[in-house]
Amino acid sequence: MDKLRARAETLKTARLLDVEPDALAFLGELPAEDVRRFRGDCVATLHDRAPDMLDRIASATKLVPAGVAAAISQKALGPRLAAAVAGRLEPARAADIIEKLPVSFTAESCAHLDPRRISGIVDRLDEDLLVRIAVALAERADHITMGRFVGHLRDGALRRILPQVADAVVLRTGFLVDSPERLGHIVELMGAERLAAVIGTAAADGLWPEALAVAGMVTGEQRGRIASLAAAQPPERLDPLVVTVAGQGLWESLLPLVALLGEGELRTVAGLPSLRDPDVLGGVVPAVVATGLWGEFLPLVEVLPSDSRRVVAARAAMLSDAELDALVREVGKRDLWDLVLPLVELMDDAAKVRIFALPAFEDRPA
């Protein structure tokens, strides 16, 4: 799911730098961790080199009651500058002032707060206030800021927030979450019924990339649940998943989920109209070569209609000797001969001769 993670990091970086995402589209081609580190460097540059004026304002707020400081923040500073000042305060003092501000003002300010200060402030805020801020952010469709905060929220607040936000908000926030290690726990708090509703919304609203991103960040058992919920969608809603994956080059996100499906579910996917399209099938083979996901792809190939299998075989026969050798070695490592040999049988004689002459094929067990 590196491509989806890079896409999310690019969106978050664009927000941070206050530019249109298209201006940073080139970042989406880089490894996600590189983009994440770049965003972290941008955060440090923007917040650590703050003008002395901010420290003077922060010092002044310590001399007045929290209510007065809140009024100054709202009427004189505005959301962006108020957030910058909050980042210079001790978390406890910042929380005292925030509790005196209108929720709408706080929600707008949250987008500008130093991300490194979030945890300390959130830990000191009243739960009722946290819930109201989260709902206000959802109403503003500010999924980037929600994704920044959600990993720091206590379970009690999350249990109260989740029923008050739409399924699409859950998906978009999960896609943009800053603490992916917390996402599995949040999914558990949602419960099975809500998770099913969220995946149903992904199918109905065309939010499959967001659902794939969430599936890539949760635990193995949860990933299997999401895969099964996706496979259970009506074909007219499931087929756009494959079309989207093919169009956006997201096979590395989908194939590991397909590998988790049971036989009946796998046959449902294999029967989708898009997997009869030669362009789709021809495009997936290079993606599998690039990602090394043969073990995830071959079980699906086995249950494809015969015409589709022939398309895959013909495209695989066009691979270079080095690519075919890598395929055979992966097959040998994972003992997938029963899956790959029927595919080889569908190739033309020239391709068979090439494959049988590969060192990796000659080394296979008898």
C-alpha positions as CSV (number, residue, x, y, z in Angstrom):
1,M,0.0,0.0,0.0
2,D,3.0,2.3,-0.4
3,K,1.4,4.2,-3.2
4,L,-1.7,5.0,-1.1
5,R,0.4,6.0,1.9
6,A,2.5,8.3,-0.3
7,R,-0.7,9.8,-1.6
8,A,-2.0,10.5,1.9
9,E,1.4,11.9,2.9
10,T,1.3,14.2,-0.1
11,L,-2.1,15.5,0.8
12,K,-1.0,16.2,4.4
13,T,2.1,17.9,3.2
14,A,0.2,20.1,0.8
15,R,-2.1,21.2,3.7
16,L,0.8,21.9,5.9
17,L,2.5,24.1,3.2
18,D,-0.8,25.7,2.2
19,V,-0.5,24.7,-1.5
20,E,-2.7,22.8,-3.8
21,P,-2.0,19.0,-3.8
22,D,-1.4,19.0,-7.5
23,A,1.7,21.2,-6.9
24,L,3.2,18.4,-4.9
25,A,2.0,15.5,-7.1
26,F,5.6,14.4,-7.7
27,L,5.9,13.4,-4.1
28,G,3.4,10.6,-4.7
29,E,6.0,8.8,-6.8
30,L,8.4,8.6,-3.9
31,P,8.5,6.0,-1.1
32,A,5.9,6.9,1.5
33,E,8.4,7.0,4.4
34,D,10.5,9.5,2.5
35,V,7.5,11.8,2.1
36,R,6.6,11.3,5.7
37,R,10.1,12.4,6.8
38,F,9.9,15.4,4.5
39,R,6.6,16.4,6.1
40,G,8.3,16.1,9.5
41,D,11.1,18.3,8.4
42,C,8.5,20.9,7.2
43,V,6.8,20.8,10.6
44,A,10.1,21.5,12.3
45,T,11.0,24.3,9.9
46,L,7.6,26.0,10.3
47,H,7.3,25.7,14.0
48,D,10.8,25.7,15.5
49,R,11.8,28.9,13.8
50,A,8.8,30.9,15.0
51,P,9.3,34.6,15.4
52,D,10.1,36.0,18.8
53,M,6.8,37.7,18.7
54,L,5.0,34.4,19.3
55,D,7.0,33.8,22.5
56,R,6.2,37.3,23.7
57,I,2.5,36.8,23.1
58,A,2.7,33.4,24.8
59,S,4.4,34.9,27.8
60,A,1.8,37.6,28.0
61,T,-1.1,35.1,28.1
62,K,0.4,33.7,31.3
63,L,-0.3,37.0,33.1
64,V,-4.0,37.0,32.5
65,P,-6.9,34.6,33.3
66,A,-7.6,31.9,30.8
67,G,-10.9,33.5,29.9
68,V,-9.2,36.7,29.0
69,A,-6.5,34.9,27.0
70,A,-9.2,33.1,25.2
71,A,-11.0,36.3,24.3
72,I,-7.7,37.8,23.0
73,S,-7.1,34.7,21.0
74,Q,-10.5,34.8,19.4
75,K,-10.8,38.6,18.7
76,A,-7.3,39.7,18.2
77,L,-5.2,36.8,17.0
78,G,-7.5,34.6,14.9
79,P,-7.4,30.8,14.4
80,R,-4.0,30.5,12.7
81,L,-2.0,32.8,15.0
82,A,-3.9,31.5,18.1
83,A,-2.7,28.0,17.2
84,A,0.8,29.2,16.7
85,V,0.8,30.7,20.2
86,A,-0.8,27.6,21.7
87,G,2.2,25.7,20.4
88,R,4.5,27.9,22.4
89,L,2.6,27.3,25.7
90,E,2.8,24.6,28.3
91,P,0.2,22.0,27.4
92,A,-1.8,22.5,30.6
93,R,-2.0,26.3,30.0
94,A,-3.0,25.8,26.3
95,A,-5.7,23.4,27.4
96,D,-7.1,25.9,30.0
97,I,-7.4,28.5,27.3
98,I,-8.9,26.1,24.7
99,E,-11.7,25.2,27.2
100,K,-12.8,28.8,27.2
101,L,-13.0,29.1,23.4
102,P,-16.0,28.4,21.1
103,V,-15.8,24.9,19.7
104,S,-16.0,26.3,16.1
105,F,-13.0,28.5,16.7
106,T,-11.0,25.7,18.2
107,A,-11.9,23.3,15.3
108,E,-10.6,25.9,12.8
109,S,-7.4,26.5,14.9
110,C,-6.7,22.8,15.2
111,A,-5.6,22.7,11.5
112,H,-2.7,25.0,12.3
113,L,-1.5,23.5,15.6
114,D,2.0,22.1,15.8
115,P,1.3,18.3,15.4
116,R,4.0,17.5,18.0
117,R,2.0,19.4,20.6
118,I,-1.3,17.6,20.1
119,S,-0.8,14.7,22.5
120,G,0.1,16.9,25.5
121,I,-2.9,19.2,25.0
122,V,-5.4,16.5,24.2
123,D,-4.5,14.6,27.3
124,R,-5.6,17.6,29.4
125,L,-8.9,18.4,27.6
126,D,-12.3,17.4,29.0
127,E,-13.8,14.5,27.1
128,D,-17.0,16.3,26.3
129,L,-15.0,19.0,24.7
130,L,-13.0,16.6,22.7
131,V,-16.1,15.0,21.3
132,R,-17.6,18.3,20.3
133,I,-14.4,19.4,18.6
134,A,-14.2,16.1,16.7
135,V,-17.8,16.4,15.5
136,A,-17.1,20.0,14.5
137,L,-14.1,18.9,12.4
138,A,-16.3,16.2,10.8
139,E,-18.9,18.8,9.9
140,R,-16.1,20.9,8.3
141,A,-15.0,17.8,6.3
142,D,-11.5,18.5,7.7
143,H,-10.4,14.9,7.5
144,I,-6.7,15.7,7.5
145,T,-6.9,17.4,10.9
146,M,-9.1,14.5,12.2
147,G,-6.5,12.1,11.0
148,R,-3.8,14.1,12.9
149,F,-5.8,14.0,16.2
150,V,-7.6,10.7,16.2
151,G,-4.6,8.6,17.3
152,H,-4.3,10.7,20.5
153,L,-7.9,10.3,21.6
154,R,-8.9,8.3,24.6
155,D,-11.2,5.2,24.1
156,G,-14.1,6.9,25.9
157,A,-14.0,9.8,23.5
158,L,-13.7,7.6,20.5
159,R,-16.7,5.5,21.5
160,R,-18.8,8.6,21.7
161,I,-17.4,10.2,18.5
162,L,-17.8,7.2,16.2
163,P,-21.6,7.0,16.2
164,Q,-21.8,10.8,15.5
165,V,-19.7,10.8,12.3
166,A,-20.6,9.3,8.9
167,D,-19.1,6.2,7.5
168,A,-17.4,8.2,4.7
169,V,-15.8,10.4,7.4
170,V,-14.4,7.3,9.1
171,L,-12.9,6.1,5.8
172,R,-11.4,9.4,4.8
173,T,-10.0,9.9,8.3
174,G,-8.5,6.4,8.4
175,F,-6.8,7.0,5.1
176,L,-5.2,10.2,6.5
177,V,-4.4,8.9,10.0
178,D,-1.1,10.1,11.4
179,S,-0.9,7.1,13.9
180,P,-1.5,4.0,11.8
181,E,-0.5,1.8,14.7
182,R,-3.7,2.9,16.5
183,L,-6.0,2.2,13.6
184,G,-6.5,-1.5,14.4
185,H,-7.6,-0.6,17.9
186,I,-10.1,2.0,16.6
187,V,-11.5,-0.6,14.2
188,E,-12.1,-2.9,17.2
189,L,-13.9,-0.1,19.0
190,M,-16.2,0.3,16.0
191,G,-17.5,-3.3,16.2
192,A,-18.4,-5.7,13.5
193,E,-21.7,-4.1,12.5
194,R,-20.2,-0.7,12.0
195,L,-17.2,-2.0,10.1
196,A,-19.6,-3.8,7.7
197,A,-21.5,-0.5,7.2
198,V,-18.2,1.3,6.5
199,I,-17.2,-1.1,3.8
200,G,-20.6,-1.0,2.4
201,T,-20.2,2.8,2.1
202,A,-16.9,2.4,0.4
203,A,-18.6,0.3,-2.2
204,A,-21.6,2.6,-2.6
205,D,-19.6,5.9,-2.6
206,G,-16.6,4.8,-4.6
207,L,-14.2,5.1,-1.6
208,W,-12.3,1.9,-2.4
209,P,-8.8,3.5,-2.3
210,E,-9.6,4.7,1.3
211,A,-10.8,1.3,2.3
212,L,-7.7,-0.4,0.8
213,A,-5.5,2.0,2.7
214,V,-7.3,1.2,6.0
215,A,-7.1,-2.5,5.3
216,G,-3.3,-2.1,4.8
217,M,-2.9,-0.5,8.2
218,V,-4.9,-2.8,10.5
219,T,-4.0,-6.2,11.9
220,G,-4.0,-9.5,9.9
221,E,-7.3,-10.7,11.3
222,Q,-9.0,-7.4,10.7
223,R,-7.6,-7.3,7.2
224,G,-9.2,-10.7,6.5
225,R,-12.5,-9.4,7.8
226,I,-12.4,-6.3,5.5
227,A,-11.5,-8.6,2.5
228,S,-14.5,-10.8,3.2
229,L,-16.8,-7.8,3.6
230,A,-15.6,-6.3,0.3
231,A,-16.1,-9.7,-1.5
232,A,-19.6,-9.8,-0.1
233,Q,-20.6,-6.6,-1.9
234,P,-23.0,-6.8,-4.9
235,P,-21.0,-7.4,-8.1
236,E,-22.0,-4.0,-9.5
237,R,-20.4,-2.4,-6.5
238,L,-17.4,-4.7,-6.3
239,D,-16.4,-4.5,-9.9
240,P,-15.5,-0.8,-9.6
241,L,-12.9,-1.8,-7.0
242,V,-11.0,-3.8,-9.7
243,V,-11.5,-1.0,-12.2
244,T,-10.2,1.6,-9.7
245,V,-7.2,-0.6,-8.8
246,A,-6.3,-1.1,-12.4
247,G,-6.7,2.6,-13.3
248,Q,-4.7,3.8,-10.4
249,G,-2.1,1.0,-10.2
250,L,-3.0,-0.2,-6.8
251,W,-2.5,-3.9,-7.2
252,E,0.0,-4.0,-4.4
253,S,-2.8,-2.9,-2.1
254,L,-5.5,-5.3,-3.4
255,L,-3.7,-8.6,-4.1
256,P,-2.7,-9.2,-0.4
257,L,-6.4,-8.9,0.4
258,V,-7.5,-11.3,-2.4
259,A,-5.0,-13.8,-1.0
260,L,-7.0,-13.8,2.3
261,L,-10.3,-14.9,0.7
262,G,-11.9,-18.3,0.9
263,E,-12.5,-20.3,-2.2
264,G,-16.1,-19.2,-2.7
265,E,-15.1,-15.5,-2.2
266,L,-12.2,-15.9,-4.6
267,R,-14.5,-17.3,-7.3
268,T,-16.8,-14.3,-6.8
269,V,-14.0,-11.9,-7.5
270,A,-12.7,-14.0,-10.4
271,G,-16.2,-13.8,-12.0
272,L,-16.2,-10.0,-12.1
273,P,-16.6,-8.4,-15.6
274,S,-13.5,-6.3,-15.2
275,L,-11.4,-9.5,-14.9
276,R,-12.4,-10.5,-18.3
277,D,-11.0,-7.3,-19.8
278,P,-7.6,-8.0,-21.5
279,D,-6.4,-4.5,-20.7
280,V,-7.0,-5.0,-17.0
281,L,-5.4,-8.5,-17.0
282,G,-2.5,-7.4,-19.1
283,G,-1.8,-4.6,-16.7
284,V,-1.8,-6.7,-13.6
285,V,1.0,-8.9,-14.7
286,P,3.7,-6.2,-14.8
287,A,2.4,-5.0,-11.4
288,V,2.9,-8.4,-10.0
289,V,6.4,-8.6,-11.5
290,A,7.2,-5.3,-9.8
291,T,5.9,-6.2,-6.4
292,G,6.8,-9.9,-6.4
293,L,3.2,-10.8,-5.4
294,W,3.0,-14.0,-7.4
295,G,1.9,-16.0,-4.4
296,E,-1.0,-13.7,-3.9
297,F,-2.0,-13.5,-7.6
298,L,-1.7,-17.1,-8.7
299,P,-4.6,-18.5,-6.6
300,L,-6.8,-15.9,-8.3
301,V,-5.6,-16.9,-11.7
302,E,-6.4,-20.5,-11.0
303,V,-10.2,-19.7,-10.7
304,L,-10.4,-17.1,-13.5
305,P,-12.5,-18.0,-16.6
306,S,-10.5,-19.9,-19.2
307,D,-10.3,-17.0,-21.6
308,S,-8.9,-14.8,-18.8
309,R,-6.3,-17.3,-17.9
310,R,-5.1,-17.4,-21.5
311,V,-4.7,-13.6,-21.4
312,V,-2.6,-13.8,-18.3
313,A,-0.5,-16.7,-19.7
314,A,0.1,-14.7,-22.9
315,R,1.2,-11.6,-21.0
316,A,3.4,-13.7,-18.7
317,A,5.0,-15.3,-21.7
318,M,6.2,-11.8,-22.8
319,L,8.2,-11.3,-19.6
320,S,12.0,-11.2,-19.9
321,D,14.1,-14.2,-18.9
322,A,15.1,-12.4,-15.7
323,E,11.5,-11.7,-14.8
324,L,10.5,-15.3,-15.6
325,D,13.4,-16.6,-13.5
326,A,12.2,-14.5,-10.6
327,L,8.7,-15.9,-11.0
328,V,9.9,-19.5,-11.0
329,R,12.1,-18.9,-8.0
330,E,9.2,-17.4,-6.1
331,V,7.0,-20.3,-7.1
332,G,9.7,-22.7,-5.9
333,K,10.2,-20.9,-2.6
334,R,6.5,-21.0,-1.8
335,D,5.8,-24.4,-3.4
336,L,3.2,-23.0,-5.9
337,W,4.0,-25.4,-8.7
338,D,0.4,-26.7,-8.8
339,L,-0.7,-23.2,-9.6
340,V,1.9,-22.1,-12.1
341,L,2.2,-25.2,-14.3
342,P,-1.4,-25.0,-15.6
343,L,-0.5,-21.4,-16.6
344,V,2.6,-22.5,-18.4
345,E,0.6,-25.1,-20.3
346,L,-1.4,-22.3,-21.8
347,M,1.7,-20.5,-23.2
348,D,3.0,-21.0,-26.8
349,D,5.8,-23.4,-27.5
350,A,8.5,-20.8,-27.6
351,A,7.6,-19.5,-24.2
352,K,7.5,-23.0,-22.8
353,V,11.0,-23.7,-24.1
354,R,12.3,-20.5,-22.5
355,I,10.8,-21.3,-19.1
356,F,11.9,-24.9,-19.1
357,A,15.5,-23.7,-19.9
358,L,15.6,-21.3,-16.9
359,P,18.1,-22.3,-14.2
360,A,15.4,-21.8,-11.5
361,F,13.1,-24.3,-13.3
362,E,15.8,-26.9,-13.8
363,D,16.5,-26.7,-10.0
364,R,12.9,-27.4,-9.0
365,P,12.1,-30.5,-7.1
366,A,11.1,-33.5,-9.2
